[in-house]
Amino acid sequence: MEILLDEDVPVPLGPLLQRLLLNHLIKHAQDLGWKGKKDSYVFADARRHGFEAIVTNDKGQLSDPNLCAALRKSGMHHIRSDMRR
């Protein structure tokens, strides 16, 4: 499984998760040059690049109906963490 870490997830978490999830590919939005990209575009682009899930710290992301629709349309899994920076 390919997992995208959203830009609000600390970058150092990527290598740690990669060590734990050996059979998965972990990439950070920053590594892809997607910093500052609107979430609706991130969802669509991530799916086109083969990602199946996105991990985010954005608590309000799913309160926006348009973002919820974009996420559903992408078919990606959404995982919200409670990690603090």
C-alpha positions in Angstrom: 0.0 0.0 0.0 1.2 3.5 -0.8 0.5 6.0 2.0 0.8 9.8 1.6 1.6 12.0 4.7 -0.2 15.3 4.3 1.9 18.5 4.7 0.7 19.0 8.3 2.2 15.7 9.4 5.8 16.1 10.7 8.3 15.1 8.0 10.4 13.0 10.4 7.4 10.7 10.9 7.9 9.3 7.3 11.1 7.4 7.9 9.8 6.1 11.2 6.6 4.8 9.6 8.6 3.3 6.7 10.6 1.2 9.2 7.4 0.0 10.9 5.4 -0.6 7.7 8.0 -2.5 5.7 5.6 -3.6 2.9 4.2 -0.1 2.4 5.6 2.9 0.6 5.4 6.1 2.7 5.8 9.5 1.1 5.4 13.0 2.4 3.6 15.7 0.4 6.7 17.9 0.8 8.8 15.2 -0.9 6.5 15.4 -3.9 6.5 19.2 -4.1 2.9 19.4 -3.0 3.4 21.8 -0.1 0.6 24.4 -0.2 -1.5 22.4 -2.8 -5.2 22.6 -2.1 -6.5 19.4 -0.4 -9.0 18.6 -3.2 -6.1 18.5 -5.7 -3.9 16.5 -3.3 -6.6 13.8 -3.1 -7.0 13.5 -6.8 -3.3 13.7 -7.6 -2.4 11.3 -4.9 -4.8 8.7 -6.2 -3.4 9.1 -9.8 0.1 8.5 -8.4 -1.0 5.3 -6.8 -1.6 6.3 -3.2 -4.4 4.5 -1.4 -4.4 6.4 1.9 -3.6 9.8 3.3 -2.6 10.6 6.9 -3.3 14.1 8.1 -3.4 16.2 11.3 -6.0 18.6 9.8 -9.0 18.3 12.2 -11.3 20.4 10.1 -10.6 18.7 6.8 -13.7 16.6 6.9 -16.0 19.4 8.0 -15.9 20.8 4.5 -18.5 19.1 2.3 -16.5 19.9 -0.9 -13.4 18.2 0.6 -15.5 15.2 1.7 -16.8 14.9 -1.9 -13.3 15.2 -3.3 -12.1 12.5 -0.9 -14.9 10.2 -1.8 -14.3 10.7 -5.5 -10.6 9.9 -5.1 -11.4 6.6 -3.4 -8.6 7.1 -0.9 -8.7 6.2 2.8 -8.4 9.2 5.2 -6.6 8.7 8.5 -6.5 11.6 10.9 -4.0 11.5 13.6 -3.9 13.4 16.8 -0.2 14.1 16.7 1.0 17.3 18.1 3.9 19.2 16.5 
